[in-house]
Amino acid sequence: MSVSSLDISIKKTDKSRIGEIDPANIQFGKNYSDHMLIAYYENGKWGKPEIMPFHDLSFSPATTFLHYGQAIFEGVKAYKDPQGNPIIFRPYDNWKRMNRSAERMAMPDIPQDIFIDGMRELVNLDRDWVPSGADTSLYIRPFMLAVDEFIGVRPAEKFMFIIITSPAGPYYNKPVSIYVQDKYVRAFPGGIGFTKAAGNYGMSMYPTMQIKKMGYDQILWTDGFEHKYVQEIGTMNVFFVIGDTVITPDVTQDTILEGVTRESVLTLLREKGVKTEERPLSIDEIEEAFHAGKLKEAFGTGTAASIAPIRELTFHDDKMVLPDIEHWEITNWLKQELADIRYGRKKDTHNWVVAV
């Protein structure tokens, strides 16, 4: 049964692949649900979206995004509530952010009904793929590609918008070890650091590969001018609990993604009466706080990882090992509070959860 008034064509798969999934061993990004949504943009307008069986795509070797990187994406999650119904966490915020990315990358806005109603229809059709185990979810990946068959540096005129979904377990199954990067740079003011453009992630691969060889899980990026103000951690926003204050880098320089989980965390902390600050934060200040015994907790936030505790940070020869995580008050509370809202175990007073 349709869950929206969106004019959408639906072709169901002849045979579900859900039997290939081991519910007790769900890994992030390894398996994909039975169906996908595709909509085409041509001649200045979006066509009728279609839901069809998940399948490989075919492109001309001259397709624009392959050469010039006009590609953006989002990350959303659906959860099962206590009654077994799928619910989606804050998809309207992802829709707005995707259109901010689209504007910066010279791509068309995606209509709300195609993004939201199409997503709801897709999740409803593949509702059995939403896992119900602890710390599991259905990861939803909307993305847009420039698909002109033209080799020439200009904004494309044809685009594909696609949504695929994937049952997901925890992104990080243990607290992470971080290397503070002051050589390579993720983003500069005036660039595309605030977008979810594919190129932002492609440029991070080599530095990340290098620090993993050194035994670390992720990079804490610093600014491109002084190489000392912290930015993002891997693909996540980052928070530090210094004394009685939770501090996170501000997003006013267009170098940091305005994370949906980041905003959710700030909202919950402020409602709880916890002092928060959004401002430039240097690695020097973090080191000073650690050695003074004031650095209590640190964590990353993101749709994929949710809340990822940081067990240690290394900057040059300074290895900062944080206190035992089981004693952390703020991070553990946030993780539980967010989970209760996302899984429908607690009343949603913010209108963050969207029923399917």
Secondary structure, 3 states (H helix, E strand, C coil): CCCCCCCCEECCCCCCCHHHCCCCCCCCCCCCCCEEEEEEEECCEECCCEEEECCCCCCCCCEHHHHHCCEEECCEEEEECCCCCEEEECHHHHHHHHHHHHHHCCCCCCCHHHHHHHHHHHHHHCHHHCCCCCCCEEEEEEEEEECCECCCCCCCCCEEEEEEEEEECCCCCCCEEEEEECCCCCCCCCCCCCCCEHHHHHCCHHHHHHHHHCCCCEEEEECCCCCCEEEEECCEEEEEEECCEEEECCCCCCCCCCCHHHHHHHHHHHHHCCEEEECCCEHHHHHHHHHCCCEEEEEEEECCCEEEEEEEEEECCEEEECCCHHHCCHHHHHHHHHHHHHCCCCCCCCCCEEEC
